[in-house]
Amino acid sequence: MLIPSSDAEEILKIGHALLQEGLVVGTTGNVSVRRQDTGCILITPSGVPYPDLRPEDLVLVDEDGQRLEGKLRPSSEVMLHTAIYRRRQDVNGIIHTHSPFASVFAVNRKEIPPVLVEVAQLIGGSVQVAEYAPPGTPELADFAVSALRDRQAVLLANHGMVGVGSSLKEALVVCQVVEKAAQVYLLAKLTGNPYTFSEEEVKELRRRFLKSYGQITGRES
């Protein structure tokens, strides 16, 4: 395999975490990782439950989504993943979830505003909603890339959300932060008038986070 087995094991580990945390159910959602050295992408297969996944079930594709290795069909959202990778060279891990609270905003087609410090720091601002298109279509991929822009998460209208990161570990934290922010914002609206960070405050929080948080690059937890 052109991508180290460690990447395959990490995808399986992330898949189990998504299921255990309720960010996906059944066979929904998908996970992928890209190697900067080869440009190849390892992605979960279509329709296989996360507890049943084995390393050999994962599918290796090129940047256009063409299968290079693997016996199973890649995720039906392979075009979504490859479109993001082509646009964002800083992204090496992508996770698509159907998490409940984020999906509430996706159904209402309303952005999740930066009401938490973590959203400003890690996401880079509000989580925008991509225009609706059927799952697995080129249109969905295009709309998602446009709404994602330079941020780390995007909502898919009436569908779910996508979190991206420089690594799969970072993409998972993005998904967790988005779900937490959606829940907190909904509860805050019920109990009061939540404050939303201004654009200037978001930029400063993001700048400080990238510059000083973590041990090596500012992107490590």
C-alpha positions, 0 to 999 in steps of 0.5 A, spaced: 500 500 500 502 506 498 500 509 504 503 507 511 498 502 515 499 507 521 494 511 517 489 505 516 489 504 523 488 511 525 482 511 520 479 505 524 480 508 530 477 515 528 471 511 526 470 508 532 471 514 536 465 517 531 460 512 533 462 512 540 461 519 541 454 519 537 457 523 531 455 518 526 450 512 526 450 506 522 454 507 516 453 514 515 459 519 515 466 518 512 473 519 513 479 520 509 487 522 510 492 524 505 499 523 504 502 530 502 508 526 499 504 522 494 498 526 494 494 519 495 488 519 499 485 513 503 478 513 505 473 509 508 469 504 503 461 505 502 456 502 506 461 498 511 459 499 519 465 502 523 465 496 527 466 491 521 472 495 518 479 492 517 485 496 514 484 492 508 477 494 507 479 502 506 480 504 499 486 508 496 484 513 491 488 519 487 486 526 487 480 525 482 477 519 486 480 514 481 481 507 485 488 505 486 488 500 491 482 496 494 477 491 493 471 495 495 468 501 493 470 508 496 465 512 500 459 515 496 462 522 498 469 521 495 468 527 490 467 531 496 473 529 499 477 530 493 474 536 492 477 539 498 483 536 498 484 539 491 483 546 494 486 546 500 493 544 500 493 545 508 488 539 509 490 532 510 484 529 514 477 530 513 471 527 517 464 527 515 459 526 520 451 526 521 452 529 528 445 531 531 446 538 534 450 540 528 445 537 523 439 541 527 443 547 524 444 544 517 436 542 517 435 550 518 440 552 514 443 557 519 450 558 520 453 556 527 456 563 529 462 563 533 460 564 540 465 559 543 473 561 544 474 554 541 470 556 535 474 562 533 480 559 535 480 552 531 474 553 526 476 561 524 469 563 524 462 561 524 460 555 520 457 556 514 452 552 510 453 550 503 448 550 498 443 544 498 445 538 493 444 531 493 449 526 497 455 524 492 454 529 487 459 533 484 454 539 485 455 538 493 462 537 493 463 544 489 458 547 494 461 545 500 468 547 498 465 554 496 462 555 503 468 552 507 473 557 504 479 557 509 475 555 515 476 548 518 468 546 518 462 547 513 455 545 514 451 541 508 444 543 508 439 538 510 445 533 511 450 534 516 457 537 517 464 536 515 471 538 519 478 538 516 484 539 519 492 538 518 491 531 520 485 526 522 486 528 529 485 535 528 479 534 524 476 530 529 477 535 534 474 540 529 468 535 529 467 535 536 468 543 537 462 544 532 458 539 535 459 542 542 458 549 539 451 547 536 449 545 542 451 550 547 448 556 542 441 552 542 441 552 549 444 559 550 438 561 545 433 558 550 436 561 556 438 568 554 441 572 548 448 569 547 454 574 545 457 572 538 464 574 537 466 580 532 470 579 526 476 582 529 475 578 535 475 572 531 481 574 527 485 576 534 483 569 537 485 565 531 492 569 530 494 568 537 491 560 537 496 559 531 502 563 533 502 560 541 498 554 542 501 547 543 508 545 543 511 545 536 507 548 530 501 552 534 496 547 531 498 541 536 494 540 542 
